[in-house]
Amino acid sequence: MSHLLKRLCFLVMISTVFWACTDDLPPLIDVPEQLVGKWIQVSEVNANCPNSNDNGTVEKNCTVEACLEYTFQANGTVTRRSIDNGNRSVETNSFTLDGEELYIEKGQSLEILTYELFEDQLNLIYTDERTGCTVIQVFGMN
């Protein structure tokens, strides 16, 4: 009898956990409406490089070999999909915004990018620690 009671309690606990986790919670941050959606990289600019030969712009086309896209949702989640030399990667994380800063929470680490949002263009800006260049990833809304 006590074995049956333990099982019943366990099932009630598990059911409660699933029902307690709903998607109806209000967003924790105020996400600009024009940021919400899928953004596909169209170019990448290297600027302010210590070695001036590294400065320049590279056009990016989304192909089966190379592609970078971000999908921002109003609930504060972002999905990053990338293809590099045919190797696919997908990760979904939480993000917050503060002024011009975009904070992407990646487990125990935090990626900090500067962002610029225009009508149909998103720029993600960071300093490449390897080259010392300012990198501007330019995205178009898909």
Backbone as numpy.savetxt, mean C-alpha at the origin, in Angstrom:
# Nx Ny Nz CAx CAy CAz Cx Cy Cz
-20.28 -36.42 29.74 -21.10 -35.22 29.74 -20.24 -33.97 29.74
-19.17 -33.94 30.58 -18.34 -32.74 30.63 -17.58 -32.54 29.32
-17.27 -33.64 28.62 -16.61 -33.53 27.31 -17.52 -32.81 26.31
-18.80 -33.16 26.32 -19.77 -32.53 25.44 -19.95 -31.06 25.80
-19.95 -30.73 27.07 -20.09 -29.36 27.53 -18.88 -28.52 27.10
-17.68 -29.09 27.19 -16.48 -28.39 26.76 -16.52 -28.09 25.27
-16.96 -29.08 24.49 -17.07 -28.87 23.04 -18.06 -27.76 22.71
-19.20 -27.77 23.39 -20.22 -26.76 23.16 -19.70 -25.37 23.50
-18.99 -25.25 24.62 -18.40 -23.96 25.00 -17.38 -23.49 23.97
-16.59 -24.42 23.47 -15.59 -24.09 22.46 -16.26 -23.57 21.18
-17.31 -24.25 20.74 -18.02 -23.81 19.54 -18.66 -22.43 19.72
-19.20 -22.18 20.89 -19.80 -20.87 21.18 -18.72 -19.79 21.15
-17.55 -20.08 21.71 -16.44 -19.11 21.70 -16.00 -18.79 20.28
-15.82 -19.81 19.48 -15.37 -19.61 18.09 -16.41 -18.81 17.32
-17.69 -19.16 17.48 -18.75 -18.42 16.78 -18.77 -16.96 17.19
-18.56 -16.68 18.46 -18.55 -15.31 18.95 -17.41 -14.52 18.33
-16.25 -15.14 18.19 -15.10 -14.46 17.58 -15.41 -14.08 16.15
-16.00 -14.99 15.37 -16.31 -14.68 13.98 -17.36 -13.58 13.86
-18.37 -13.59 14.70 -19.40 -12.56 14.63 -18.90 -11.22 15.14
-17.94 -11.23 16.02 -17.41 -9.98 16.58 -16.57 -9.23 15.57
-16.02 -9.93 14.58 -15.16 -9.31 13.58 -15.99 -8.93 12.36
-16.53 -7.73 12.35 -17.34 -7.30 11.22 -16.61 -6.22 10.45
-17.01 -6.05 9.20 -16.44 -5.01 8.36 -17.25 -3.71 8.45
-18.21 -3.63 9.35 -19.07 -2.47 9.47 -18.48 -1.38 10.35
-17.24 -1.54 10.77 -16.62 -0.53 11.62 -16.32 0.71 10.81
-16.47 1.89 11.39 -16.15 3.11 10.66 -14.64 3.19 10.43
-14.21 3.87 9.36 -12.78 3.99 9.10 -12.08 4.75 10.23
-10.85 4.36 10.49 -10.09 4.99 11.55 -9.42 6.29 11.09
-9.31 6.46 9.78 -8.68 7.66 9.25 -9.58 8.28 8.19
-9.31 9.53 7.89 -10.04 10.24 6.85 -9.24 10.12 5.55
-9.68 9.25 4.66 -8.99 9.00 3.39 -9.62 9.86 2.31
-8.82 10.69 1.62 -9.39 11.49 0.53 -10.04 10.59 -0.52
-11.23 10.96 -0.94 -11.98 10.15 -1.89 -11.19 9.91 -3.18
-10.43 10.92 -3.63 -9.71 10.74 -4.89 -8.51 9.81 -4.77
-8.09 9.44 -3.54 -7.00 8.47 -3.35 -7.52 7.04 -3.48
-8.80 6.82 -3.17 -9.37 5.48 -3.17 -9.43 4.93 -4.59
-8.89 3.72 -4.76 -8.91 3.06 -6.06 -7.56 2.46 -6.39
-7.45 1.97 -7.63 -6.23 1.31 -8.10 -5.36 2.29 -8.87
-4.08 2.36 -8.47 -3.09 3.23 -9.10 -1.99 2.36 -9.71
-1.70 2.56 -10.99 -0.67 1.79 -11.69 0.48 2.72 -12.05
1.71 2.26 -11.77 2.89 3.09 -12.03 3.07 3.33 -13.53
3.30 4.61 -13.89 3.51 4.98 -15.29 4.92 5.48 -15.56
5.62 5.95 -14.51 7.01 6.38 -14.69 7.70 6.46 -13.33
9.02 6.60 -13.40 9.81 6.77 -12.19 10.89 7.79 -12.48
11.01 8.77 -11.59 11.97 9.86 -11.75 13.02 9.74 -10.65
14.28 9.78 -11.03 15.39 9.89 -10.08 15.89 11.32 -10.15
15.93 11.99 -9.00 16.34 13.39 -8.95 17.28 13.61 -7.77
18.00 14.72 -7.82 18.91 15.11 -6.73 19.93 14.03 -6.39
20.35 13.26 -7.38 21.29 12.17 -7.14 22.70 12.70 -6.92
23.45 12.12 -5.98 24.85 12.50 -5.79 25.66 12.33 -7.08
25.36 11.27 -7.82 25.97 11.05 -9.13 24.96 11.53 -10.17
25.24 12.65 -10.81 24.27 13.27 -11.73 23.89 12.34 -12.88
24.71 11.33 -13.18 24.37 10.37 -14.24 23.16 9.51 -13.87
22.83 9.45 -12.57 21.69 8.65 -12.11 20.37 9.40 -12.23
20.41 10.72 -12.47 19.18 11.50 -12.64 18.49 11.11 -13.93
17.17 11.13 -13.93 16.44 10.87 -15.16 15.08 10.26 -14.90
14.35 10.06 -15.99 13.00 9.51 -15.93 12.94 8.24 -16.76
12.27 7.24 -16.21 12.06 5.97 -16.91 10.56 5.74 -17.01
10.07 5.55 -18.23 8.65 5.22 -18.42 8.42 3.79 -17.96
7.27 3.54 -17.36 6.91 2.21 -16.86 5.62 1.77 -17.53
5.63 0.57 -18.08 4.43 -0.04 -18.63 4.15 -1.30 -17.84
2.90 -1.53 -17.54 2.52 -2.72 -16.78 2.48 -3.91 -17.74
3.40 -4.86 -17.53 3.48 -6.06 -18.36 3.51 -7.30 -17.47
3.58 -8.48 -18.09 3.67 -9.71 -17.31 5.02 -9.86 -16.64
6.01 -9.06 -17.06 7.35 -9.11 -16.48 7.60 -8.05 -15.42
6.90 -6.91 -15.53 7.15 -5.81 -14.60 5.90 -4.95 -14.45
5.53 -4.71 -13.19 4.36 -3.86 -12.92 4.36 -3.52 -11.43
3.88 -2.33 -11.11 3.71 -1.94 -9.72 2.38 -1.21 -9.61
1.55 -1.65 -8.69 0.27 -0.98 -8.47 -0.07 -0.97 -6.99
-0.78 0.07 -6.60 -1.30 0.22 -5.24 -2.81 0.38 -5.35
-3.53 -0.30 -4.46 -4.97 -0.11 -4.36 -5.28 0.37 -2.95
-5.77 1.60 -2.86 -6.11 2.21 -1.57 -7.60 2.07 -1.33
-7.97 1.71 -0.10 -9.38 1.58 0.26 -9.71 2.62 1.33
-10.96 3.01 1.37 -11.41 4.05 2.31 -11.29 3.61 3.77
-11.18 2.31 4.02 -11.09 1.82 5.40 -9.66 1.84 5.95
-8.70 2.38 5.17 -7.33 2.49 5.65 -6.45 1.30 5.33
-6.83 0.50 4.34 -5.95 -0.59 3.90 -5.44 -0.29 2.50
-4.25 -0.77 2.24 -3.62 -0.61 0.94 -3.06 -1.96 0.51
-3.28 -2.30 -0.75 -2.71 -3.52 -1.31 -1.69 -3.12 -2.35
-0.48 -3.67 -2.19 0.61 -3.40 -3.13 0.85 -4.68 -3.92
0.70 -4.58 -5.24 0.98 -5.70 -6.13 2.16 -5.32 -7.00
3.12 -6.23 -7.08 4.27 -5.94 -7.93 4.68 -7.19 -8.69
5.22 -6.96 -9.86 5.83 -8.00 -10.67 7.21 -7.47 -11.04
8.23 -8.22 -10.69 9.61 -7.83 -10.99 10.30 -9.03 -11.61
10.66 -8.91 -12.89 11.24 -10.02 -13.64 10.36 -11.26 -13.58
9.06 -11.07 -13.64 8.12 -12.18 -13.63 7.75 -12.68 -12.25
8.45 -12.24 -11.20 8.17 -12.67 -9.82 7.07 -11.79 -9.24
5.98 -12.41 -8.82 4.82 -11.67 -8.30 4.86 -11.57 -6.79
4.39 -10.42 -6.30 4.31 -10.18 -4.86 3.04 -9.39 -4.58
2.31 -9.80 -3.55 1.11 -9.08 -3.13 1.15 -8.95 -1.61
0.95 -7.74 -1.12 0.88 -7.54 0.32 -0.20 -6.51 0.63
-0.94 -6.76 1.69 -1.98 -5.84 2.13 -1.62 -5.36 3.53
-1.64 -4.05 3.72 -1.26 -3.44 4.98 -2.22 -2.31 5.32
-2.09 -1.82 6.53 -2.84 -0.62 6.96 -2.01 0.60 6.64
-2.69 1.73 6.41 -1.97 2.98 6.19 -2.67 4.11 6.91
-1.89 5.15 7.19 -2.44 6.38 7.74 -1.81 7.54 6.98
-2.45 8.68 7.06 -1.97 9.88 6.40 -1.77 10.97 7.44
-0.73 11.77 7.24 -0.50 12.91 8.12 0.14 14.00 7.27
-0.65 14.99 6.91 -0.15 16.04 6.03 0.23 15.43 4.69
1.50 15.57 4.32 1.99 15.01 3.05 2.63 13.65 3.23
2.55 13.09 4.43 3.20 11.81 4.72 2.20 10.65 4.65
2.65 9.56 4.04 1.90 8.32 3.96 2.67 7.29 4.77
2.02 6.73 5.79 2.64 5.73 6.66 2.00 4.38 6.36
2.82 3.42 5.91 2.32 2.07 5.63 2.88 1.14 6.69
1.98 0.54 7.46 2.37 -0.35 8.55 2.61 -1.74 7.98
3.86 -2.20 8.06 4.23 -3.52 7.54 4.70 -4.39 8.70
3.73 -5.01 9.37 4.08 -5.83 10.53 4.71 -4.97 11.60
5.97 -5.26 11.93 6.69 -4.51 12.96 7.39 -3.27 12.40
7.38 -3.09 11.07 8.07 -1.94 10.48 7.07 -0.93 9.92
7.57 0.25 9.65 6.75 1.35 9.14 7.46 1.97 7.95
6.80 1.96 6.80 7.35 2.60 5.59 6.76 4.00 5.52
7.62 4.99 5.39 7.18 6.38 5.34 7.50 6.95 3.97
6.47 7.42 3.28 6.61 8.01 1.96 5.96 9.39 1.98
6.46 10.28 1.16 5.76 11.53 0.91 4.84 11.26 -0.27
3.63 11.80 -0.21 2.73 11.60 -1.34 2.19 12.94 -1.83
1.96 12.98 -3.13 1.33 14.13 -3.79 0.15 13.56 -4.58
-1.01 14.15 -4.39 -2.21 13.65 -5.03 -2.80 14.75 -5.90
-2.92 14.43 -7.18 -3.51 15.34 -8.15 -4.78 14.69 -8.67
-5.48 15.35 -9.58 -6.75 14.84 -10.07 -6.65 13.40 -10.58
-5.67 13.09 -11.40 -5.54 11.73 -11.95 -4.10 11.21 -11.83
-3.36 11.72 -10.87 -1.97 11.32 -10.69 -1.63 11.25 -9.20
-0.88 10.21 -8.85 -0.38 10.03 -7.50 1.13 9.89 -7.59
1.85 10.69 -6.81 3.30 10.57 -6.72 3.66 10.05 -5.34
4.47 9.00 -5.29 5.02 8.49 -4.05 6.51 8.79 -4.07
7.01 9.48 -3.04 8.36 10.01 -3.04 9.13 9.49 -1.83
10.36 9.05 -2.08 11.23 8.58 -1.00 12.68 8.75 -1.43
13.60 8.60 -0.48 15.02 8.65 -0.79 15.55 7.23 -0.86
16.17 6.89 -1.99 16.78 5.57 -2.16 18.07 5.55 -1.36
18.12 4.73 -0.32 19.29 4.69 0.57 20.54 4.19 -0.16
20.35 3.37 -1.19 21.48 2.82 -1.93 22.15 3.87 -2.82
21.33 4.65 -3.55 21.88 5.62 -4.50 21.92 7.04 -3.95
21.12 7.33 -2.94 21.01 8.69 -2.42 20.10 9.57 -3.25
19.45 8.99 -4.27 18.55 9.75 -5.14 17.18 9.93 -4.49
16.53 11.02 -4.83 15.12 11.18 -4.52 14.36 10.46 -5.62
13.53 9.49 -5.25 12.77 8.71 -6.22 11.31 9.16 -6.17
10.79 9.48 -7.34 9.38 9.86 -7.46 8.72 8.81 -8.34
7.89 7.98 -7.73 7.13 6.98 -8.48 5.81 7.65 -8.87
5.55 7.71 -10.17 4.37 8.38 -10.70 3.34 7.32 -11.09
2.11 7.47 -10.58 1.04 6.51 -10.82 -0.14 7.20 -11.48
-0.83 6.46 -12.33 -2.08 6.92 -12.92 -3.22 6.07 -12.40
-4.39 6.68 -12.28 -5.58 5.97 -11.80 -6.04 5.01 -12.86
-6.33 3.78 -12.44 -6.80 2.78 -13.39 -8.31 2.65 -13.29
